[in-house]
Amino acid sequence: MAESDRRLGDSFRVGRWLADRNALTLTCEDSVEPLEPRAFEVLRYLAERPGKLVTIDELEAALWPDVAVTPNAVTRTVAELTKALGNHAQHTEYVETVARSGYRLVAPVQSATPRRRLMTAIAAGGAAIAMLIVGLSVWTIREVETDPSIAVLPFDNLTGDAALDYIGDGVAEEVIDALARIDGLKVTARYASFRLREPAEDLREIAERLGVAYLVEGSVRQSGEKLRVTAQLIEAASGHHVWSRTAEHDVLDIHAVQDAVSDGLAGALAKILGLPDAEAPTRRAREPHPEAYNLYLRGRHAWHRRGSEDLQPAIDSFAEAVKIDPDFARGWAALASAYLARRNYSLEGRAAWSLAENAARRALALDPGIPESYGVLGAFAQRRHQWVEAARLFEKGLELDPRSPMAHFWFSEHLATTGRVVESAAHLKEALKLDPTYLAPQGGLGFAYLHFGDYANGDRQFRTVWRRGFRNPNSWIGSFLSRILMKNYDAATDWIDESPVSDTQKTLLQRFVAVEAGRTDDPTLLADILADSSLDHRLVVWTGLRLGGSSQVADYLERRLAKNQYVDPRPLWWPGTALHREPAFVDLMDTFGLVDYWQIEGFGPVCRQQGAGIVCDASALTPERLHALLAGDAVAD
């Protein structure tokens, strides 16, 4: 111990608080705060070194000498301590946090003899009674638990290099996938648990928000050519560490580290939860090349940040991975998804999205059990108007991974495109339940609001996703539609000025807004819109219908189909047009092949079979129906 360090007894003062080891309390006038034993020891350790920076590693070595823990345990204990002291980030009166380093006690420290013993004992007795009540409540809850549940938090990167965050995320993601294969164990999806994690957040609060009984936390540390991973299994109700393991391997042998952690967790859970079928997770049939797998993890790290960051780095990493290892099935599947999705996040992505199909086929040829490949191929089947085939492919992907928010979103897009908008909204809800930060289904929800006539919420939803960085053609169009439907014409004109389209297209859309607002009569506008081959065909269809050109729009669509150009049928039943009430609507649906599709897959809420014919009526699409569905009260079509 350094000369400046001093030994403190079981009672001492820190600022205005009296710390008492025997009672495990902090007292200040009439306030009494109970402390866990470890939190008290952290306080005493810091108080014996006032003003000195104490690193996380030093605390871990001094106070957890015989236990394999992660720095999360230290961080969480300090958070508990500072909460009791009344310390917070904007007012550091007691403990100062030094980012990525450690902690420093800044309050004055004085030795003291225990005083107000009676009050402290009463407080301690009250705390004990409260703990007994909590313990009985937890016991009661655990007695009725029938579905053991667990969440894996992102593993902390202790390398000191933020560029290596992908390793911790990758290890945790693989552990999640391995645990999900254990029968009888409910595993929270990666998306929810990763987004909730804050460095100092109490684990019991996280577990409560996720609705799980157990948590896994860990850390990764790279030293030279070695990678050290520590993982812990924590019982959420008590905060007790019931299992821990540290594994160390060569840095490129990440699979070995992941397998060591996953195997240990599987065995521990089998013993603790009494799951007779819990076995070590099934090994992968083939391990990818280590460098390829490292690149794959880098790509996944970028992939999960899509919307806020460009997808091109993910594509580059996946492409390099399969170049190194051409038989890496998951690398091909990830590359296919990135190619397909990038067009939803940037205009540049449209140039390469067609490359997704071959990548997905390569992935399935190597491994037919990869869910996301089916979703990619479903998107291409849909683009060719092979509706039934598309439905089967999307459903297969969901069957293989029902926890995937991407699979739910892709299927929701298919359902919306084919008019099954109630089912589509249900899958959007599930996608956002699994990952509330996923921007694409947030945009899809905006269109759902418009479909069901809730224009204000649709407009609010599109503004939100645009502000959050989801600035693609879909969100721009949705926001434009909502402004027109709300008769907010000045806002629509301003929105056109922000559009990435050409000046010619902007002029056409501004002329359209002027007609909508009743400011002018423009007899040539419909013909000019239909003649502009560069304007998004969905805008051509919807604006043409708004201008009363049903037959002209039908001819326009027929010409596109004859040229084998893609046609998205959704604008035909976007709100604000009456086409669905006309016989031409059913004829167009038949031309698209959707009538045959409905006969096989079922009709949506707009069209239905009536005798030998089909009638369509959108009156069932009300805001109340969507609100009930999102609240969990709606019934199926």
N, C-alpha and C positions, 0 to 999 in steps of 0.2 A: 504494500500500500504506500502511496506517495505521502510525503510529509504533510501536504495540505489536506489529505484525507483524514477523517476522524471517525471514531466509533461512537455510535449513538445507542442508547439503551432502548428499552421497550416503550419509552414515552419521550416525545420531543415535540417542539413546535415548528411549524412551517407557516410563515406568515401569520395569519390570524387563527390558524387551525391547530388544535392539539391532537397529535397522533398517538394512539394507545394500542400497542401490539396485543396486550392481553384481552382487550375488549374488541379488537379489530374494528375500530371506529375512528372517525375524524369528528371532533366536536368544536363548535364555535358558537358561543352564547347559547341560544336555544336550538341551534341546528345540530343534528347528529347524522352522519353519513356512514353506513357500514361499508367495510372493505373486505374483499377476498384476501386470503393470506398472501397470495402471490403479489397482489397489487400493493399490499403494505410493504413487502420486501423490496419491491421496485422503488417505492417512495423512500424507504430508509437508505437504499443504495445511492439514490440520487442526492438525498439530503446529506450523506456523508461526504459528498463531493460537490458542494454548492458552487455554481458558476462554471463547472467543468463539463465539457462535452463528453457524454458517455455514449459510446456507440452501441448499436443494436447487438452486434456480435459480443461485445463485452457483457452486456446484460444477460444475453443468452448463456454465455459461458459461466457467469457467476451465479445465476439464479435457477438455471435449468441444467445443471451439470450432468445429470445422468438420464436425461430424457431427450429423445430425438424430436425436436420441434422446429417449426418454421418461424421466420421473423414475424409472421402474422400473429403468433401467440404473444410475442413481445409487444407488438403494435396494439393489439387488442387490450392487453393488460394496462398499458399506458393510457389508452383511451378511457378505460374504466376509471383509472385513477384521476385523470384530469377532469372527467365529468363530475366526480365527487368533489373535487377541489373548486369547481366552478370556473375552471380554465376553459377558454375557447380561442379559436384561431384569431379573432379580432381583438382579443384582450388577453395577452399572454402574461398573466400575473404570477403564475407558479412554474409551469413547465413549458419551456420553449422547444419546439420541434425544429430540428435542422434537417432539411430534406435529404433523403437517401443516406443519412449519416447516423443520427441518433437524437439524444435529448439532453437538455441542460436545465437544471433547477435554478430559477432566477429569484425565488423568494428567500427572505432571510430565514436562517435556521437557528434554533436555540434548544439546548438541552432542557429537559423539564422532568419533574416527578409527576406521576399520575395524580390528577386532581379531579374533583367532581366525580369520584368513583361511583357514588350511588346513581347519579344521573346516567353515567356511561353504562353501568350494569343494567339499569332499566332499559336503556336504549338497545343494548345488546340482547336483552331478553326479548324485547319487542321484535327485533330483527330475527331472532331465532324462531319466534312464533310465526312470523310472516313467512320465513323460509319453510317451516313445517307445512303451513297452509299451501304454499306453492308446490312443495314436494308432493303433498297428497293430491293436488290437482293434476300434476304431471303424471303421478301414478295412475290416477283414474283415466286420464286421456290415453296413456299407453296401454291400459288394460283393454280398451275397446278398439285399439288400432288393429285393422285387418289387412292393411296394405302398406308394408314397409316401404319407406321412401327415402331418397337421397338426392343431394345436389352436389355437383363438383364445381368448386370455384376456380377461377383462373389462378394458375401457379405464379407466384411472384418471381420476377426476374431479378436476381441478385448479382448479376454480372457487372453492373455499373454501366452497361451500354444499352440504351433504349432500343437500339437497332436489333437487339437479340430478344425482344419481347415475344417474338413469334415462337420461340422454343417453349416458353412456359405455357402459352396458349395452346400450342400443338400437343404437348404432353397431356394437358387437362382434357382436351377434346378427344384424344384417343382413349383416355381412361373412361370418359363418358360413354363412348361407343362400346367399349368392352363391358362395362357394367350393365348397359341396356340389354345385353344378351342373357342376363341372369333371369330365369323364370321367377315370377313372384316379387320382383323388385321394381318399384316405380322410380324411374330416373328422370329428373327434371332436365328439360332440353338445355343445351349449351347456351342458347341465346338469352334465356331468362336469367340464369344464374350469373353469367358473365356481365350482364348489364347492371346487375344490382350491386356488384362488389365495389366497396369503397375501402381504402386502406385501414381506416380506423373504425369501421362500422361494426357494431356488436353482432356476433355470429348468430345469437339467438333471434335477433330482429330479422336478419336475413332469412333464417330458417322459417320463421313465422310468415314472412311475406311470400316465400316460395311454397309453404305448406309441406315441409319435409321434416322427417325425424332425425336425419343424419346429414352431416356435411363432410365433404372432403376438401381440405386446403393443402397447399404445398408450396414449394419453392424450387427453383433451379439455379444452380451456380456453375459457371464454367470457369475452369482454371487450367489454362494451357490446353492440352488435348483431352482433358477429362471433363465430363459432365456429371454433376452430382445433383440428384433429385431427392427431396424429402417430401413425404406425404403423410397426412394425419387423417384419421377418421374420428369425428367429433360427434358425440351425442348432443343434439341441439338443446334439449330441455335443460340439461345440467351443465353444459359446456365442458364436460369431461372428455379428455382424449382417451379413446378406448383402443386405439391401435395406431402405430406409426412405423414407418420404414424409410430407410435411406438407401438409395442405390447409386452406384457410381460405375460408369462405363466410359469408353472412348466417346468423344463428342459426336462422332458420326454414327455411333451405334445407338440412336435414340430409341429404336424399337426395343432393344434389350432393357432399357430403363423403363419404358412404358409397360412392358410385360411383367417386370418385377413388381411394379406398383400395382398393376391390375390383378395379378395372381394373388398378391398378399391381401388386397381388399376383398376379393372374392372369398377367400378362405375365412377372413375375419367376419365378414357379413354372414356367411353360412353358420358360423358358430354363434354369433351374437343374436341373429334374427331367427335362427332355427329354420333356415330354408333348405329343405332336403335336396333340392335340385341345383343349388348354387355350386357351380364348379368353376375351375379356372377358365377364363374366357378362351374360346376356340382360337387357335393360332391361325394366322393368315396362311393361305395355301402357298404364297410366295412372297418373300420379302423383297421390296424394291432395292435398287442400288442405293447405298447410303447418301451419296451426294444428291441423287434424284429426290430422295425422300426429304432431305433438308430443303431443297428448293420447293418441294410441294408444300411444306409447312410455311415457308415464306409466302407462297402464293395464297394459301388459305388465310393467313393473317391479313393480307391485303383484301382478299375477297370479302371477309366479314366486315370490312370498313367501306364497302361499296355504298355510294350515295354521298358520303362525306369526302371520299377520296376516289380518284380515277381508278378504273379497273385494269388499265394497261399494265401496271407492274405485276398484277396477279397473272395476267395472260403471259407476260414475259417469263415469269418463274415457272409456270406450268409447262410452257412450250420447251423451255430448257430442260425441265425434268424428264419429259418423254423423249427428248433428243438423247439424253444420257442413257435412259432405260426405256426403249421402245415398247416393252411388255408391261409397263407400269399402268395397270388398268385404272386405278383411282386417279392417276395423273391425267389420263386421257379424259375421264369423266369430268374432272374439275376444269380442264381446258375447254371442254364443250360448253359447260355452264357459263364460264366467263365470256366466251365468244358470244353466246346467245344473249346474255344479260346486259352486255355493255351498251347495246343500242338503246336500252332503257335509261341509261345514265348519261350518255353523251351522243351527240350527233355523229362523231367520228366512228362510233361503234357500228353504224349501219354498214360500213364498207366491208367488215370482216365477219359479220354474224353468220353468213352462210357456211363458214368453215366449221361451225358447231356440229353439223350433222355427221360429217365423216369422223370427227373426233368421238362423238357419242357411239357411233357404230363400232369403232375400234375398241372402245371401252367395253361394250357389251360382248364383243367377240372374245375378249380376254377374260371377262368376268360378268356373267349375266345377272349377278346379284347386286349390282350397283344401282340404287334407286334413281339418282339424278339423271342418269343417261336416258331413262324412259321418258322423263319430263322433257328433255331436249328433243327427242324424236317425236314426242307428242306435239310439240310446237310446230315441227315441220309438217307433220300429217295434217294439222289444222290449217296451215298455210295453203295446203293443196286441197282444202275443203274435204278431206277424208275424215269426216267428223266422228264416225263410230270408232275408227282406228285410233284417232287422237284420244277419245275418251278412255279406251282400253289402256293406252300407254300411260296416261296421267294416273289412272286408277292403280296400275301396277306399281308405279313409283310410290304412291301413297301406301299401298299395301306393304311394301318393303320397308318403308320408314314413315310411320304415321306421326312421328315427332318432328318432321321437317316442316318448318314454316314456308320454305320455298316450294315444297311439293303442294302444300295447301294453296298457296298463292297461284301457282301455275294452273292448278285445276280450277280455281275460282275464275281465272281469266277465260278458260275454255267454256265454263258454264255460262258466264256473262255473254260471251260471243254467240252462244247458241240459244240465248233467250231464257235460260234457266237461272234467272237472276236471284231468286230466293235462295236456292242452293249455293249460288256463288257467294252471296253475302255471308252465309254460314261458314264457308271455308275462309273467307277474309277474316271473320271473327276469330277462327281458330289460329290462323297464321299470326295475327296480332297478339293473341293470348300467348303463343309460344315465343314471340319476339316483338314486344311493343315498339321497338325502335326501327323495325323494318319498313323502309320508306315506300317500297313498291306497293304493298297492300294498303298502306295509308292512302296512296293515290287511288287505288282500286276502290277503297271505301268512299272516296269523293264521288266517283261515278255511280256507286250504289245509291248514295244520297240523291243524286240527280235522277236516277231511274225511278226512285220511289217518291219523287216530287218534293224532297226537302232541299230546296235550292240554297237556303242560307247556310245549312251545315255543309253542303257540298262545296260552296264557295270558301267557307272557313277551312275545310280540309285541304283544298288545293293551295290556298295561300300558305298553309302551314308547311306542306311538303316542299313547296317552292322555296320558302325561307330556309328550310333545313338542307337545301342543296340538291333536291331531286328535280333538276331543271331540264326535263326532257320533253319531247313533243307531246306525250300523253298528258302530262300535268299542265302544259301550256294550253292545250285544247280544252281540257276540263275546266280550267279557270276562265277561259273565254266563254264557254257555254254558260257557265253559272252566271256571269255578268249579264249576258243577254237575257237569260231566263228571269233574272231578277230586275230586268229593265234598267240596269245601271249602265247606261250607254256611255256616259263620260268615262267611267272606269274601263269599259270595254275598249274605247278609243285609246286610252292611255296604255292599256295592255298590248294593243297591236304595236304600238311604238316600241315596246320591249321585246317584240318577237324577233327570232333569229332569221325570219324569212326575208325574201328579197323585197325591194321597194315596190315592184309591180304587184306582188301578192299583198303587201300591206295596203296598197291603194284599193285593191278589190275588197278586202275585208273592211276597210274604212267606209267604202261605198255601201257595203252590206249593213253596217251599223247605222248609217244615215237613213237607209230605208226602214230598218227596224224601228228607229226612233220617230219615224214619220216626218223627217225633215225634208225629204225629197222623194220624187218619183223617178225611178231609174229603169226604164223599160229594157235596156240592153244588158243589165247586170247579170241576169240568170245565164244568158248565152255566153257572156264573158267569163263567168266562173267555170262553166262546163268546158270551155275551150282551153282553160289554163291547165296544162298537163303537169305543171310543177307544184301546184297547190296540193296539199295532203288530201287524198281522195275521201277521207272521212269528213273533212270540212266541206269539200265539194258536195257530198251527199246531203249533209245536214243543212247547210245554207241553201242548197237548191230546193230542198223540201220546204224550208221555211218561206221561200219565195213563191211557193205554190207550183213548183215544176215537177210533179210526181211522174208524169210520163217521160219528161226529158231526163230525169234522174234514172229512171228504169232503162232508158236507151243507153245512157252513159255507162251504167253498170254492165249491161249486155256487151258493150264494146270492150270493156276491160276484161271481162271473162273470155271473150273470143280471142283476145291477145294473150291469154294465159297470165294476165296480171292479177296480183293478189287483190282481193276485195274483202274488207272487214265488214260483216253485215250489221255490226252494232249500231252505227249511225241511223239505220232504218227504224230502230225503235228507241233511239235517244228521245228524251222528252222535248216537247215543243212542236211536234209534228203530228198530223192526224193520219199518216199513211197506213198505220196498222188497221184502221177501220175501213180501208178501201180494198176491193178485190185484188188490186195490183200487188198488195203486200203479200198475200198468200202465193201469188204467182212468182214473185221474186224469191220467196222462201223455198219454193219448189225448185227454182232455177239453181239456187245455192246448194240444194240437196238436203236442206234442213227438215223438210217435211218427212222424208224417209228416216232421217235421224231421229226425229221426235217419235215416230211410230215404234222405233226400237228402244230408245233411251227414256222416253217419257216427255210429255209436254211441259213447258214452263207455265208461269202464271198469266202470260199474255194470250197465247193461242191454245185452243183445245179442239178436240174432235167433236163434231156435232153431226150425227147421221153419217152421210157419205162425204161431208165436206168439213172444212175447218173454219172456225170463227175466231177472231182475235179482238181482245178488249183489254186495255191497260188500266181499267178502273180499279183493279185489285191492288195495284202498286201505290200504296198510300204511305206517307211518312210514319203513321202509327204502326203499320205492319213491320216496317224496317226497325223501328225503335224497339218493338216487342221482341223481334228476332235477336237484336244485339243484346237485349237484356236477358235473353234466355227463355222468353215466354212464347215465342212464335212456334207455329206448327208448320210442317212441310206442306208443299203444294198439294 
